[in-house]
Amino acid sequence: MGRIKSTLIKKTATQLMDGFDGFSEDFEYNKKVLKGTMPSKSIRNKVAGYISRLVRQDNLKYG
């Protein structure tokens, strides 16, 4: 079992994915893309990780 993400992280990640298609499975790349938009480093890292996970799941589902 893993950690449960808060609704703030989930909502932010889904809104960002709807507005921008340039995210990838790479956590480091997503972190660089989000660098100027997040209020803190920990929130940025959590959102980037969750986006990476969602992109990976979409690629497995539709790939």
C-alpha positions in Angstrom: 0.0 0.0 0.0 1.1 3.5 -0.7 0.6 6.9 0.6 -2.7 8.7 0.0 -2.4 12.1 -1.9 -4.5 15.0 -0.6 -7.4 16.4 -2.7 -5.4 19.6 -3.2 -2.6 17.6 -4.9 -5.1 15.6 -7.0 -7.2 18.6 -8.1 -4.1 20.7 -9.0 -2.5 17.9 -11.0 -5.7 17.2 -13.0 -6.3 20.8 -13.7 -2.7 21.3 -14.9 -2.9 18.2 -17.1 -6.1 19.4 -18.7 -4.5 22.8 -19.5 -1.0 21.6 -20.6 -0.2 18.5 -22.7 3.6 18.7 -22.3 4.0 16.5 -19.2 5.9 13.2 -19.4 6.5 10.1 -17.3 9.8 11.6 -16.1 9.5 13.2 -12.6 12.5 15.5 -13.1 11.1 16.9 -16.3 7.7 17.6 -14.7 9.4 19.2 -11.8 11.2 21.6 -14.1 8.0 22.4 -15.9 6.3 23.3 -12.6 9.2 25.3 -11.2 7.6 28.8 -11.3 4.0 27.9 -10.7 4.0 26.2 -7.3 4.1 28.0 -4.0 6.5 25.6 -2.3 9.0 22.9 -3.2 7.2 20.1 -1.4 3.9 20.8 -3.1 5.7 21.1 -6.5 7.4 17.7 -5.9 4.1 16.0 -4.9 2.2 17.4 -7.9 5.0 16.5 -10.3 5.1 12.9 -8.9 1.4 12.5 -9.2 1.4 13.9 -12.7 4.1 11.4 -13.6 2.0 8.6 -12.2 -1.1 9.7 -14.1 0.8 9.9 -17.4 2.2 6.5 -16.9 -1.3 5.1 -16.1 -2.7 6.7 -19.3 0.1 5.3 -21.4 -0.5 1.8 -20.1 -4.3 2.1 -20.6 -4.2 3.6 -24.1 -0.7 2.7 -25.3 
